[in-house]
Amino acid sequence: MDSDKKKQTIKMFIAISVLVLVFITVAIMMIKYEVEGEQNMPFNLSKMVVISTAEGVENSEKSKTKWDLNICQNNDVYIYFDKNENYKKDEIIEKVVIDNIKVLSEPKKGTVKVYMPNSSNGSLYENSDEYLVEDKLQYTGASQSNSKTLEVGSKGGEVLIRFSNTNIGNYKSDKDSQIVHDGSIIGKTDATYEDIQFKVSFDLSIQTSKVNYKANIVLDLPTGNIIEEKTSNLEINDTSNIIFKRTN
């Protein structure tokens, strides 16, 4: 009897040990996934480019002065995807969605608005309510990327979005023979670089033919002191801190 009890005790101890080991292994894998996310996606976020500048938009009301401009500061974000050559399954991009857009830190001067890449005057962007992004910006997979039609290459391409700080100030003048539309125009108002800084976040989703992936991205804007630099470019080639996870 004592021998049988010992055997049962040993078996129970082994079973409990195996269960504990399984739980620990699963917990480690879950923590690792939360920290590192997907390690072998069909498409990689290869880089991001942010171009920060500014412009003066003519006020719609008639003015007696030569220049009557509403100053805004624009940040154009380019997001690039490349096919992962190490991913052996054949998948395509069906959609790329930018949503859950939040202003984490408001500028002291101005109002942040988000625009899609489109316009009626032939330029890439037009800061008009017609092109405001309300809830989300969606690109559909196509043979190649086309920002005007909100299409992204199904085998890799790019998507664009603009974060604009509008209504920073007004500039009226009869003296200037011409106006240069870059960051220096902010200097014609009483706004400083500290006044126009803000922070945004958004979710970036890649929906393939089989799996959906999502990551959260945070940006400090503008990318530099554009009042002095006039235009500031930031190229992010190391995207390892942007963690994608499966959503289905």
C-alpha positions in Angstrom: 0.0 0.0 0.0 2.8 2.4 0.9 4.5 1.7 -2.4 1.3 2.4 -4.3 0.8 5.7 -2.5 4.3 6.7 -3.3 3.8 5.9 -7.0 0.6 7.9 -7.0 2.3 10.8 -5.3 5.1 10.7 -7.8 2.7 10.6 -10.7 0.7 13.5 -9.3 3.9 15.5 -8.7 5.0 14.9 -12.3 1.6 15.9 -13.7 1.6 19.1 -11.6 5.1 19.9 -12.7 4.2 19.4 -16.4 1.2 21.6 -16.0 3.2 24.3 -14.3 5.8 24.1 -17.0 3.2 24.4 -19.7 1.6 27.4 -18.0 5.0 29.1 -17.6 5.9 28.4 -21.3 2.5 29.9 -22.4 2.9 32.9 -20.2 6.4 33.6 -21.5 5.2 33.3 -25.1 2.3 35.7 -24.4 4.6 38.2 -22.8 7.1 37.9 -25.7 4.3 38.4 -28.2 3.0 41.5 -26.3 6.5 43.0 -26.4 7.7 41.9 -29.8 4.5 41.3 -31.8 4.5 39.5 -35.1 8.0 38.5 -36.2 7.2 37.2 -39.7 4.5 39.2 -41.4 3.8 38.9 -45.2 4.5 42.6 -45.5 7.0 44.8 -43.5 6.7 48.4 -42.6 9.9 49.4 -44.3 10.1 53.1 -43.5 8.2 56.3 -42.7 8.9 59.8 -44.0 7.5 62.9 -42.4 7.8 66.3 -44.2 7.0 69.3 -42.2 6.5 72.8 -43.7 4.0 75.6 -43.6 1.8 77.7 -45.9 -0.4 80.7 -45.9 -4.0 80.2 -47.2 -5.9 83.2 -48.5 -8.8 84.2 -46.3 -12.1 83.8 -48.2 -13.3 87.2 -47.1 -12.3 90.2 -49.3 -9.5 92.2 -47.8 -8.1 95.7 -48.5 -4.6 94.5 -47.9 -2.4 92.8 -50.6 -1.8 89.8 -48.4 -4.4 88.4 -46.0 -3.3 84.9 -45.0 -4.3 82.2 -42.6 -1.1 80.4 -41.5 -1.1 76.6 -41.1 1.7 74.1 -40.5 1.5 70.9 -42.5 3.0 67.5 -41.7 2.8 65.0 -44.6 3.4 61.4 -43.5 4.5 58.7 -46.1 4.2 55.1 -44.9 6.0 52.4 -47.0 5.3 48.7 -47.1 7.6 46.0 -48.7 6.9 42.3 -49.3 8.7 40.1 -46.9 10.8 37.7 -49.0 11.2 35.4 -46.0 7.4 34.8 -45.8 6.7 31.7 -47.9 2.9 32.0 -48.2 1.4 34.0 -51.1 -0.6 36.9 -49.7 -1.6 40.3 -51.0 -2.6 43.6 -49.3 -6.4 44.0 -49.5 -6.6 47.2 -47.4 -4.6 49.5 -45.3 -6.5 51.5 -42.7 -5.5 54.5 -40.6 -8.0 55.0 -37.7 -8.2 55.7 -34.0 -6.6 59.1 -34.6 -5.9 61.0 -31.4 -4.2 64.3 -30.6 -2.3 63.4 -27.5 -0.9 66.8 -26.9 -2.6 69.9 -28.4 -0.5 72.9 -29.8 -0.7 76.1 -27.8 -1.7 77.9 -31.0 -3.8 76.4 -33.8 -6.1 73.5 -34.3 -5.0 70.1 -35.5 -6.9 68.7 -38.5 -6.3 65.5 -40.5 -6.5 65.4 -44.3 -6.5 62.8 -47.0 -4.2 63.2 -50.1 -6.6 64.7 -52.6 -7.5 68.1 -54.1 -9.5 69.8 -56.8 -6.7 72.0 -57.9 -4.2 69.3 -59.1 -1.9 69.5 -56.0 -1.4 66.5 -53.7 -3.2 68.1 -50.8 -5.8 70.8 -50.2 -6.6 71.9 -46.7 -10.4 71.9 -47.3 -13.2 70.4 -45.2 -14.0 68.3 -48.3 -10.9 66.2 -47.6 -11.0 66.0 -43.9 -10.4 62.5 -42.3 -13.3 62.0 -39.9 -13.2 58.4 -38.6 -10.6 56.6 -40.7 -8.6 56.7 -43.9 -8.8 53.6 -46.0 -6.6 52.5 -48.9 -7.7 49.6 -51.2 -5.2 47.1 -52.6 -4.5 47.6 -56.4 -1.9 46.8 -59.0 0.1 49.9 -57.8 -0.1 52.7 -55.3 -2.1 55.8 -56.3 -2.7 58.3 -53.5 -5.2 60.3 -55.5 -7.5 57.3 -55.7 -6.6 56.0 -52.2 -5.1 52.8 -53.6 -2.0 50.9 -52.2 0.0 48.3 -54.2 -1.3 44.9 -53.3 2.3 43.5 -53.3 3.8 46.5 -51.5 3.5 50.3 -51.8 2.8 53.4 -49.8 0.0 55.3 -48.1 -0.1 59.0 -47.2 -1.8 61.2 -44.6 -1.5 64.8 -43.5 -1.6 66.2 -40.0 -2.1 70.0 -40.2 -2.0 72.6 -37.5 -4.5 75.2 -38.9 -5.3 78.7 -37.8 -1.9 79.4 -36.1 -2.4 83.1 -36.9 -3.2 85.6 -39.6 -0.8 87.7 -41.6 -1.8 90.9 -43.3 0.6 93.1 -45.3 0.9 95.4 -48.2 4.7 95.5 -48.0 5.8 92.1 -49.2 6.3 91.8 -53.0 6.0 88.0 -52.6 5.4 85.4 -50.0 7.4 82.2 -49.6 5.2 79.3 -48.4 7.5 77.5 -46.0 8.1 77.4 -42.3 9.5 80.9 -42.3 6.0 82.2 -42.8 5.1 81.3 -39.2 7.7 83.8 -38.2 5.4 86.5 -39.6 3.0 85.8 -36.7 3.8 85.9 -33.0 3.8 82.1 -32.8 7.0 80.3 -31.6 8.2 76.8 -32.3 7.1 75.8 -28.8 3.6 77.2 -29.6 3.1 74.9 -32.6 4.4 71.6 -31.3 1.9 68.8 -30.9 1.7 65.0 -30.6 -0.6 62.5 -32.4 -1.2 58.8 -32.4 -3.1 56.5 -34.8 -3.6 52.8 -35.5 -2.2 51.4 -38.7 -3.9 48.2 -40.0 -2.7 46.0 -42.8 -5.4 43.6 -44.0 -4.1 40.8 -46.2 -6.0 38.1 -48.0 -5.7 35.9 -44.9 -4.7 37.9 -41.8 -5.2 41.4 -40.3 -2.4 43.1 -38.4 -2.5 46.3 -36.4 0.0 48.7 -34.8 -0.1 52.0 -33.0 2.1 54.8 -34.1 2.9 58.0 -32.2 4.5 61.1 -33.8 5.8 64.3 -32.4 5.1 67.1 -34.9 6.5 69.1 -36.6 9.7 67.1 -37.1 12.0 70.1 -36.5 12.1 73.8 -35.8 10.7 74.7 -39.2 10.5 78.4 -38.4 14.3 78.4 -38.7 14.8 75.4 -41.0 11.8 76.4 -43.3 11.3 72.7 -44.2 12.1 69.7 -42.0 12.3 66.0 -43.2 12.4 63.0 -41.0 13.1 59.5 -42.4 12.4 56.6 -40.1 14.2 53.5 -41.4 14.3 51.6 -38.1 10.6 50.6 -37.5 11.4 47.9 -35.0 9.6 49.8 -32.2 6.4 49.7 -34.1 4.7 46.5 -32.9 2.2 44.8 -35.1 -0.2 42.2 -33.7 -2.9 40.0 -35.3 -6.5 41.2 -34.9 -8.2 38.0 -36.2 
